[in-house]
Amino acid sequence: MATIPTDRVPDSTLALLREGYRYIGTRCDRYGSDVFQTRLLLRRTICMRGRPASMLFYDTERFERTGAMPVRVQWTLTGRGGVQGLDGAAHEDRKAMLMSLMTPTAVRHLGQLFDDEWRARVAVWEGAGPVVLYRELGRMLTRAVCAWAGVPLADAQVTRRTADLHAMIGSGAAIGPVHWWGRLARRRGERWLAEIVDRVRAGTLPAPAGSALRVIAEHSDPRGRALPRRIAAVELLNLLRPTVAVGRFIVFAALALHDHPAWRERVREDADAAEPFVHEVRRYYPFFPAASARVRRPFEWHGYPFPRGRRVLLDLYGTNHHPALWPEPERFRPERFADRRPDAYALVPQGGGEHTGHRCAGEWITIELMKRAVTNLTSTIRYDVPPQDLAVDLRRLPTLPPSGFVVTNVRRTA
């Protein structure tokens, strides 16, 4: 039996926070191995990257999600009791509920709501001063996804709810006040949506047929029990929060259009170019750094022992930049997807494997919203990009250009 290369320090948590997205990849390069072990939060952890590792990681016979996610991430980003932390029949049932909402018609409907929000905001941007795209996208996506999900949202609530959703997204890996703000935002969000679920169940709030609010409020588990009100709220947030997080990808798309003006022209002239462009944005730019699982029962892989209960991290960013999978991985090249369908175990910005498993249920929503945003950025408006800090700091989890991507002199095309 081979010995897994080991990072011989008492604990690597501070190194992870200091190095961010490159933490796992740097050590894989150092040890000449796509698997190594270390301690994170004082717990022994195996870290992996690459397609073979991705295929292993999504083998539900070998791995489970129960107890795998760090508690501080559950308190902020994912919530406790949601689909991400379930296994077996419970996961299959909950995931099927969420996937029932992801029909092509429903995805297009959310895309149209986002387009409607975009057109409304453009009228405000014209003649205004500088526009911070990330800030604007947050509000637009919050309004669009709440309307799509059937969640009532008054105009006066938009800013607060958007800020809370952003706080959940940005605080999972944070320490100090940022983390505590994320926990508070999570509690507020769950309380808000639990009260709405109560009203739907009591018959005092109508929910559109087929809407996420109605489907989740009326869902029964395999034993015929309704979801507890807090869990129903968590699953609603599992639709709202990731949709608002797509704003980060859209900012990266705007940055890519700015840095690669030839692709701006190509996407404007050829609608079919938008999809490979979007896939490359999702591959190239950092989003969620890693996915977490726990060994269900002991096994060996490539001669390496995987003890029962050991936490395992799959490096999503490192897999998306693995040189064995992606020629010139540090170059932005959308043409790599021109004649290549995304591989479910190689392109993993939102997890890998099949959508019935632990891959993000909202990936199709992400692609739809990004394509519509790219079309709007290239074909429906013109704008200037003034000097600003557009650096993408890979040490920050999650990261974004500090400026939020500021545009000026916005005007509609003829």
HELIX and SHEET records of a PDB file:
HELIX    1   1 THR A   13  GLU A   19  1                                   7    
HELIX    2   2 GLY A   20  ARG A   22  5                                   3    
HELIX    3   3 TYR A   23  TYR A   31  1                                   9    
HELIX    4   4 ARG A   51  PHE A   57  1                                   7    
HELIX    5   5 VAL A   71  VAL A   73  1                                   3    
HELIX    6   6 GLN A   74  THR A   78  3                                   5    
HELIX    7   7 VAL A   83  GLY A   85  5                                   3    
HELIX    8   8 GLY A   88  MET A   99  1                                  12    
HELIX    9   9 PRO A  104  TRP A  125  1                                  22    
HELIX   10  10 LEU A  133  ALA A  149  1                                  17    
HELIX   11  11 ASP A  155  GLN A  157  5                                   3    
HELIX   12  12 VAL A  158  GLY A  170  1                                  13    
HELIX   13  13 PRO A  177  ALA A  202  1                                  26    
HELIX   14  14 ALA A  212  GLU A  218  1                                   7    
HELIX   15  15 ARG A  229  ASP A  259  1                                  31    
HELIX   16  16 PRO A  261  GLU A  269  1                                   9    
HELIX   17  17 ALA A  271  ALA A  273  5                                   3    
HELIX   18  18 ALA A  274  TYR A  284  1                                  11    
HELIX   19  19 LEU A  316  ASN A  320  1                                   5    
HELIX   20  20 PRO A  334  PHE A  337  5                                   4    
HELIX   21  21 GLU A  363  THR A  375  1                                  13    
HELIX   22  22 ASN A  376  THR A  380  3                                   5    
SHEET    1   A 5 VAL A  35  LEU A  40  0                                        
SHEET    2   A 5 ARG A  43  MET A  48 -1                                        
SHEET    3   A 5 ARG A 311  ASP A 315  1                                        
SHEET    4   A 5 ALA A 290  VAL A 295 -1                                        
SHEET    5   A 5 PHE A  63  GLU A  64 -1                                        
SHEET    1   B 3 VAL A 131  VAL A 132  0                                        
SHEET    2   B 3 VAL A 406  ARG A 412 -1                                        
SHEET    3   B 3 ILE A 381  ASP A 384 -1                                        
SHEET    1   C 2 PHE A 299  TRP A 301  0                                        
SHEET    2   C 2 TYR A 304  PHE A 306 -1                                        
END                                                                             
